[in-house]
Amino acid sequence: MSVQEALIAGSADLFRHVTADKAEFYRAIMAVFAAAKRQYRLQLRPEEVLAEADWPGAPPAREEVAAALVRLSEWGNLESQPDMARKQTLADFYRAHSIYRLSRGGEAAEAGLETFASSLRHRAELQTVALEDINSRLQALRQLLDSAPSSEQIDVPKAHQILRDLVRVFEDMTSNAQAFMAKVARGLELRQADATDLVAYKRELIDYLERFMSDLIRRSDTIAALLHGLSARIDEVLHPVAQREARDAAPGDAEGRAGEAGRRLDAWRERWKGLCGWFLNSGNELPQAELLRARARAAIPQLLGAIAAVNERRSGRSDRSADFRVLAQWFAACGSDDDAHRLARVAFALHPARHFSLDLAEDDVPANTSWLDAPALTINPRLREYGEAAPRGPLARIRDRSRDRELMARQLAEESRQVEAARQRLATGRPTRLSELGELDPHAFGLFLALLGEALAAQDDPEQPVERQTGDGLLSVRMEPLAADSRARIRTRAGVFSGRDHLLTIRPTRGAA
């Protein structure tokens, strides 16, 4: 038996009180010891347990509590020792008085049960606040590096605190996002929803997902830029932080302590790699933030599908037997046998045979020719066996797509650069007349048309100004109509765009820069 198997076999009794006959009674006692540990109280007497426990029913007798404490000690959840402070007379030495404390195994069992219960109670959520916290801690780390004259003069305790906060926030955000998307994949908990609350819940969930996606879009670029700038200098921080952690390592063999700093450094590098993988492209793989955004966007059609399933269940689901009953009613309503035959041909696809030929030398056979009268067809044996003809010649070699991917990456980068240049030209934050925009290149004109379409879609009265935020949450657009007889002409490579002149103001939203 291995050491791990021996540990598992020896710890099986630690959970016997959960399935015992008096499980609630034992759990009330263990809750007292767990609370005492949080309060830094090392030992408890039976009467203290009797007074402090939250019993499921009437308070038990002291003898019953003492017997339960003995049983928990036998199972390994508690440790006992004689209560020598209470031995005042000779008769007291002949009475069994004990004090109890949590054993190491009992403490581990309580921690496991508490984690299990908290996981069941946990409600997963998409944390937009975590994105703001990650952004602020990355900025603090960059300021710490910029303020240090050299890598030897970095404030290591402060850098260590920033990294620990960053890891804690990031792990919490990723675990919550994973749990939330898993819940969405299980049907968004709508299949058991009450029909009266369905519409309100649908609107709340869609607003919730749109708000998260908008914040994710705004902050992902900023976080990615910070990570890209810090990655070149991150080892200047991780090395001293790992050495600082290694000083607190528990004593052991000399070889283990010598390599502790290296193990801590590898662990911090792995955490940093995971953080970068969330917001930066790694090879041909998309960042996890983009995948999460796609999953959140796909949750809306899933939500609508779940709503359709609920409505279908409320209105009576249509199945094959119901379809056949409706079809039988149609047959009964036919006025003649010819109508019934036509309905049968349509319902069961009883169309005339369509002959085909693999021998191009043969003449086409009319569709009304019987199979018995039609000439035989020459079928390739391999086609008859596998359903497809075998290709002739050697198999095609696997093509190397690396150059194509590099070309596509360069094209995407160039297109992103041009779109960003168009955005910087238009999103100045200053009011500008449309007639003063001048000539626009294709990317700037495409962005202008997209913004114009979103603004006009939200305009109720063409004589009133309109202001709204774009769907991606990056820009804010305000359009104010000028005089009715004013005209604006915008020249492009495709022609001239003209219309009523407006006062246009485009500015980046907060956090989008």
N, C-alpha and C positions, 0 to 999 in steps of 0.2 A: 504494500500500500504506500502510495506516495505521500509526501508531507501535506500537499493540498487536500488529498482525500482524507487524511487523518484529521486535519483541521475541520473539514466539513462534517465528518462523522462526530467529532467531539462537540461541535457547536449546535447539533440538532436539538438538544434539550433546551437551548436558550429560547426557543420559540414554542415550547410546549404549553406555556401559560396562555398563549393566544387561542389555542384550540381546546383547552381543558374545559371541564364542565362549568367551572366558575371563572370563565374568561374575563368577564367584566369586573369581577372582584379582584382578580390578579392585576388587571390593567390599571385599576384605581390605585393599587399599592405602588406599582411601578411608576405611575405618573407622579406620585409624591416624591420618590427618589430622584426622578429626572428634574423636578422643580428644585429639589434641595441641591442638586449639582449645579444648576444655573445660579443658585444663590450662594455658592461656595460653602455649603454645609456638608461636611464630610460624612457624618454618621447620624443615624436616627434610631430612636428607641421605639418599641412597639406602641407605646401610648401616644408618641408623637405622630406615628403613622395613623393611628386610630382617629386622632383629633384633626388631622390635616387632609385626609383623603376625602374625595368626592364620591361617596358610596352610591351605587346604583339604586339602592333601596334604603331600608332602615339601617342605622349604624350597627355593625356586628359586635359581638362580645370580644373582649381583649384576648381570650384564649383562642378564638377563631383567627384573629389577626396574627397571633404568634405562630399558630400552626401554618398559616399561609406563608409567613416569612421563612419558616424552616423549609417548607417545600420549595420556595423560590431559591433558597440557598443550595438545596440538593440539585436543582436544575442548572445551577451555575450563574443565575442572574444576579444574585446577591452574595456578599461575603459577610460572615459573622465572626464575632469574637466576644469573649466574656466581658460583661460590664463590671469591671473591678471597682468603679467609683461608687457603686451602690452596695458594696459588701461592708456593712457596718456592724453586723452582729454575726455570731457563729452560725445562727440559723440561715443567714443569707448565703453562706458559702455552700449550703446544701440545696439552694434553689438555683435553677438555671435562668440567669438574666443575661441577655445578649444585646449587643448593639449591631446594627447592620449598615452596610454601605454598598453602593453599586460596584459590581465586579467589572473587570475590563470587558468581558464578554457581554455582560448585561448592558453596559454603556453602549457597546457597538450595536446590540440588538435594538435598543431604544432609538439610536440614531437612524438605523435602517427603517424602523417602523414609522418614525416621524417623516423621513424622506418619502416613503411610500404614500403616507396620508397627504402630505403637501403636494405631491405630484398629482394625486387624484383631484385635489381641490383646485389645482392651478388652472387658470383660464388664460390660454395663450393669446397674445396680442402682437400687433405690428407696432413697434416702438419708434415713432418719429423723434421722440426726445433723445433716444440713444444716438441717432445720427448727429444731432446738435452737440451732444457730449463728446462723441468721437472727434468731431471737427474742432471743438475747443481744446481738447487735450493734445491733438496733433499740433495745433498752433502754439500751445504752451511748450511743447517739446522743441519745435523749431526755434522759438524765442530763446529757449535755454541753450540750444546749440549756437545760435548767432551771438549771444551775449558772452559766451566763453571765449577768451583769447586763444586757447589751445585745448586739445582734447584732454590734457592732464588737469585742467582747471575747471572741468565740468562739475556742477553741483550734483554729485552722484545720489545722495538721499532724495533730493527733489526729483531727479530723473527717474529714480526707482519708483517713487510714489506715482508719478504720471503714468509710467508704463503699467503698473499694477491696476490703476484706475481704468486705463484704456483697455486692458485685457478683460477686466471684470465686466465693463459695459458692453464690449464686443461679444463676449461669450453669452451674456444675458440676451442681447438682441438676436443673435443667431439661433439660440435655442428656442426663443419665443417665436421667431419667424418660421422655424422648421415645424414647431408644433401647430402654429396657425395654419400653415399650408397643408399639413396632414389632415387637420380638421376640415379644411375646405375640400380636400380630395375625398373625404368620407361623406360628402353630401351637404356640407354647410349646416348640418343639424336642422335642416328645414323639413325633412320628410316626416318628422313628428310634430311640426309646428301647428299651432292652432290657426285655423283659417282667418280668424278675426285679427290676429296679430301679424299675419303674413305680409301685408302691404307695408306696414310701418317698419318691420324688421328688414324688408328688402331695401327700402330707401336708406335706412341707417347704415346697412352694410355696404351699399354701393357708395354712399358718401364717405364712409370710412376708408374704403379701398382707394377711392380717387384722391382723398387727402393724403394718404400715405404715399401713393405713386407720385403726386406732385412734389412732396417734400423730398422723396428719394431722388427725383430728377434734379431738383435744385441743388442738393447737397452732394450728390455723387461726384460731380466734376470737381468741386472744391476739395473734397476729401482725396480724390485721385491725384490732383495736382500736389497736395501736401505730401502724400505718400511717395510720389515719384521724386519729389525734391529731398525727402528725408532718407530714402533708401540708400543713396550714395554715402551717407554719413552715419547710418544707424549703428554700425559696429563701434563707433566712438562712444556710444552710450551703452550698448549691450555688454561690452567687455567689462567695464568697471561695475556694472550692475550685477553681472554673473559672479564676479569676484566678491562683491559685497554679500551676496546670498551664500556663497560657499563658506564664508567665515562662520556662519550660523549652523553649518551642517553638524549633525550628531556625530559624536566620536566613534571611530571604527578603525579599520586597518589603514595603514599609512598609504597603501596604493589606492584605496578607495577615496581617501581625502584628497590625494594629489590630483585625481581626475574629476573631482566634484565640480570645479570651476568650468571645465570643458563641457560636462553634461548640462550644467545650468545654462551655459552659452548656447548650446545646441537647442535646448528647450525654448529659449527666448527667440532664437532665429526662426524656429518653426512657427511660433506664435505670430511673429512679424510677417512671415510668408503667408500664413493663413489670412491675416488682415489685408495684405496687398492683393491676394487672390480674390477678395470680395469686391474690390473696386478697380483693379487694374487688369488689363488683358495679359494672359500668360500663354504665349504661343498662339495656337488656333482656338483656344477655349475662351468663351465669354466670361466676364467676371460674374461672381455669384449675385451681385446686386442686380445685374441685368436679368439673370434667371429668375430672381425673386420678383422683379418688376413684371416679367412675362407671366409668372404664375399668378400674381395678383390681378393682372389684366384678364387672364383666362378664367379667373374665379367668377367674373360677372356673367359670362355665358353659362357657366355651371349653375350659378344662382338662378338664372332664368329657366334652365332646364329643370331644376328642382321645383321651381314654382309651377312649371307646366305639369310636372308629375303629380303635384298636390292637386292642381285643378282637375287633372284627368281622373285622379282617384275620387274626387268629390262628385264629378259629373257622371261617373260610371265608365269603367275602362272598357275599351273595345278590344275584343279578342277574336279568334278565328271562328268560334261557335256563333258569336253574335253576327259576324260577317256572313256566315252561311244562312243564318235565319233571315237576314235582310235580303240576301240573294234569293231565298225561297219565296219571299213575298213578291220580289220582282217577277219571278217565273209565274207565280199565281196570277199576277196582274197582266200577263201577256194576252193579247187579244186573239192570237192565232199560233199555230205550230211554227210557222215560218219566223215569227217574232221570237218565239222561244229558242229556235235553232240559232238565230243571229245572236241572241243574248248569250247562249252557251259558248258560241265560238269566241265572242269577246271576253267572256269571264274566264274561260279555261284555255285561251290562246290556241284554239283549234283552227289555225290558218292553213291554207294550202302549202304543200311542201315546196321549198325553194332549193332547186338542184344546183350543185356547184361542181366544178371540174378542176382537177389538177393537171389534166392533159390539155395544153393550150391548142393542140391540133384538132380537138373535137369541137363540134359546133355547139353553141349554147342550146340547152334543152329548155323548152317552155315550162313555166311553173305549173301548168295544169297537167303535165305528163305524169302518169303513174310511175311509182318506183318499179313496178313489175315490167313496164314497157320501156323504161329508160335504159340506155346502154350502161354497161358496167364501168366503174372508175378504177383507175390504176392508183393504188395507195402505196406509198413508201412503207416498207415493213417497220422501219424505225418510227415513222410518224404514227403508225397504228399502235405501236408498243408504248411509246413515251408521250405521244400527243404533240410532238414537235419534230421537225426535221433536224438532223445533225448538221452542224455547220461544217463546211469544208475547209481544209487547211489547218494550220496550227492555231492554237489559241492566241488571242491578242495579248501582247505584253502589257504589264501594268504600267500605266503612265505616271511619270513623276509630276505631280501638281505643285511642287514647291515654288517654281517660278511664276505659275499662274496665281498662286496665293499671294506672293510678294507683289505682283503687279496689281492685284485687287486691293491689297492693303495700301499701296501707294496711291491708287485712285481714290480710295475712301478717305485717306488722309488729306489729299489735295481738295477733294470735295468738301470735307469738313472745314478746311482752312478757308475756302472761298465762302462757305456759308457763314463762318464766324466773321469774316471781313465784311460781308453784307450786313450782318447783324450789328457790327460796330458802327457801320456808316449810318444805319437808320436809327438805332437805339441810342440817340444822343441825349435824351432827356430834355431837349429844348423844343418848344413849339415851332413847327416849320410848316409853311404853306406847301401844298402839293405842287403848286406851280413853280416852286423854288427847288424841287428835288433834282431837276436836270435830267441827264441821261442815266439810266440804270442798266447795269450788266444783267445777264440772265438770272444769276443767283439772287442779286438784290431785288430784281423785279419779282421773282417767285416768292421771296419772303414778303415783299410788299403786298402782293395779291393775297397771300395767306392771312396776313394781319388785317387787310381790308375786309376780307370775307368774314372773319370772326367778329370784327367790330360791327359790320352792317347787319349780321345775323342777330345781334343783341339790341339793335336800334328799333325802338317802337315808333318813333316819330322822326322823319327825316329832317325836321327843322330843329331838333333838339340835339345837344352834344351827347355822345355816348362814350363810356369808358368801361373797359373790362380787361380781365387777365386772360392771357392765352391758355389754351388747353394744356400745354406742357408746363405751365407755371413759371416760365422763364422771363416773359415780357409783359408789360402793362401798356395798353394802347388807349389813347384818348383822341377822339375825332370831333371837331367842332365845325359845323357847316358855316360857310361864309355867305355872301350875298347870293341870291338865287340866280343872278345873271353872270356870276363869276365863272371862269373856265380855267381848268388846269390841264396842261398837256405834258405828258411824260414820254420821252423818246426811249425806245428800246431797239434792239437789233431786229426784232420781229415786226416792228411798226410803232405807231403812236397810240398811246392810251390817253383818252381825254374824258372829261366829265366835270361836274361841279367842283369848284375849289373848296378845300377843307383845311382847317388848321390841325395838323397832325403832331401828336406828342407820343413818342415811344421811349420808354425807359426800362432798364432791367429791374426785375423785382429784387427784393431784399434777399440776399443769400444766393442769387443766381450768378453773380459775378465770379 
